Amino acid sequence: MASLGTVASGDGMEVIMIIETVEQFREHLAEPWAWPGGYPRYFITSDGAALSYRAAREEAEQIEYAIANKLSDGWRVVAVDINFEDADLFCDHTGEKIEAAYADEEASQ
């Protein structure tokens, strides 16, 4: 298994996992939920865009090419993160809502 880089917050909770290789991207793409806990995850591109797992699966070939060649074309995924509470987080490619673990659904309507 590849080394999956992690940036931790002050309380020790994993917040963001760094992606530097195609292998790391593929490993994360295989599991849209963080364990333990089953928290919903999403990808972050080098230009700060949020990508849903559906978008990442559909565009995996472009993403892998961008990672392998270190492109800044909007497709290079650099991290995967957990959406804990952002009820208004949407995929920048598909426009679909990215599920939040703890967000109050009524607050976002």
One Martini backbone bead per residue (centre of mass of N, CA, C, O) as a GRO file, in nm:
protein
  109
    1MET     BB    1   0.098   0.034   0.020
    2ALA     BB    2   0.070   0.350   0.012
    3SER     BB    3   0.154   0.654   0.116
    4LEU     BB    4  -0.069   0.847   0.320
    5GLY     BB    5  -0.095   1.160   0.355
    6THR     BB    6  -0.121   1.360   0.664
    7VAL     BB    7  -0.321   1.612   0.811
    8ALA     BB    8  -0.337   1.742   1.134
    9SER     BB    9  -0.490   1.846   1.393
   10GLY     BB   10  -0.465   1.946   1.721
   11ASP     BB   11  -0.659   1.686   1.814
   12GLY     BB   12  -0.566   1.443   1.596
   13MET     BB   13  -0.750   1.474   1.366
   14GLU     BB   14  -0.819   1.383   1.062
   15VAL     BB   15  -0.852   1.602   0.772
   16ILE     BB   16  -0.616   1.550   0.548
   17MET     BB   17  -0.528   1.390   0.239
   18ILE     BB   18  -0.256   1.348   0.057
   19ILE     BB   19  -0.196   1.374  -0.305
   20GLU     BB   20   0.084   1.252  -0.531
   21THR     BB   21  -0.040   0.988  -0.662
   22VAL     BB   22  -0.209   0.764  -0.844
   23GLU     BB   23  -0.227   0.546  -0.628
   24GLN     BB   24  -0.358   0.720  -0.412
   25PHE     BB   25  -0.608   0.794  -0.569
   26ARG     BB   26  -0.713   0.502  -0.610
   27GLU     BB   27  -0.743   0.433  -0.311
   28HIS     BB   28  -0.949   0.661  -0.249
   29LEU     BB   29  -1.161   0.594  -0.474
   30ALA     BB   30  -1.248   0.313  -0.339
   31GLU     BB   31  -1.328   0.516  -0.075
   32PRO     BB   32  -1.591   0.742   0.018
   33TRP     BB   33  -1.533   0.645   0.317
   34ALA     BB   34  -1.452   0.699   0.639
   35TRP     BB   35  -1.244   0.503   0.862
   36PRO     BB   36  -1.404   0.534   1.107
   37GLY     BB   37  -1.774   0.628   1.065
   38GLY     BB   38  -1.860   0.703   0.760
   39TYR     BB   39  -1.744   0.952   0.625
   40PRO     BB   40  -1.769   1.191   0.395
   41ARG     BB   41  -1.597   1.237   0.089
   42TYR     BB   42  -1.356   1.450  -0.092
   43PHE     BB   43  -1.207   1.629  -0.345
   44ILE     BB   44  -0.900   1.820  -0.414
   45THR     BB   45  -0.771   2.060  -0.603
   46SER     BB   46  -0.513   2.273  -0.695
   47ASP     BB   47  -0.755   2.511  -0.723
   48GLY     BB   48  -0.986   2.427  -0.485
   49ALA     BB   49  -1.171   2.219  -0.582
   50ALA     BB   50  -1.461   2.028  -0.562
   51LEU     BB   51  -1.496   1.662  -0.567
   52SER     BB   52  -1.672   1.413  -0.634
   53TYR     BB   53  -1.681   1.077  -0.671
   54ARG     BB   54  -1.828   1.074  -0.936
   55ALA     BB   55  -1.642   1.268  -1.089
   56ALA     BB   56  -1.379   1.109  -1.041
   57ARG     BB   57  -1.467   0.855  -1.191
   58GLU     BB   58  -1.541   0.992  -1.468
   59GLU     BB   59  -1.232   1.157  -1.455
   60ALA     BB   60  -0.982   0.968  -1.395
   61GLU     BB   61  -0.799   0.997  -1.642
   62GLN     BB   62  -0.744   1.302  -1.612
   63ILE     BB   63  -0.642   1.294  -1.322
   64GLU     BB   64  -0.404   1.098  -1.360
   65TYR     BB   65  -0.256   1.270  -1.568
   66ALA     BB   66  -0.222   1.522  -1.388
   67ILE     BB   67  -0.062   1.387  -1.165
   68ALA     BB   68   0.174   1.258  -1.332
   69ASN     BB   69   0.229   1.571  -1.468
   70LYS     BB   70   0.175   1.816  -1.282
   71LEU     BB   71  -0.080   1.973  -1.337
   72SER     BB   72  -0.275   2.299  -1.399
   73ASP     BB   73  -0.600   2.206  -1.518
   74GLY     BB   74  -0.819   2.121  -1.274
   75TRP     BB   75  -0.752   1.786  -1.224
   76ARG     BB   76  -0.555   1.794  -0.988
   77VAL     BB   77  -0.532   1.595  -0.729
   78VAL     BB   78  -0.426   1.666  -0.369
   79ALA     BB   79  -0.693   1.573  -0.204
   80VAL     BB   80  -0.868   1.441   0.085
   81ASP     BB   81  -1.187   1.489   0.251
   82ILE     BB   82  -1.403   1.570   0.511
   83ASN     BB   83  -1.755   1.628   0.544
   84PHE     BB   84  -1.889   1.735   0.828
   85GLU     BB   85  -2.073   2.050   0.798
   86ASP     BB   86  -2.115   2.124   0.485
   87ALA     BB   87  -2.428   2.189   0.339
   88ASP     BB   88  -2.281   2.379   0.087
   89LEU     BB   89  -2.139   2.144  -0.071
   90PHE     BB   90  -2.016   2.139  -0.407
   91CYS     BB   91  -1.956   2.026  -0.706
   92ASP     BB   92  -1.761   2.181  -0.958
   93HIS     BB   93  -1.859   1.983  -1.198
   94THR     BB   94  -2.175   1.879  -1.135
   95GLY     BB   95  -2.336   2.023  -0.874
   96GLU     BB   96  -2.340   1.832  -0.655
   97LYS     BB   97  -2.404   1.732  -0.351
   98ILE     BB   98  -2.208   1.707  -0.060
   99GLU     BB   99  -2.205   1.520   0.190
  100ALA     BB  100  -2.276   1.553   0.538
  101ALA     BB  101  -2.238   1.435   0.855
  102TYR     BB  102  -2.366   1.707   1.051
  103ALA     BB  103  -2.560   1.860   0.895
  104ASP     BB  104  -2.822   2.081   0.878
  105GLU     BB  105  -3.051   2.061   0.636
  106GLU     BB  106  -3.238   2.308   0.711
  107ALA     BB  107  -3.009   2.532   0.705
  108SER     BB  108  -2.970   2.500   0.371
  109GLN     BB  109  -3.285   2.605   0.288
   0.00000   0.00000   0.00000
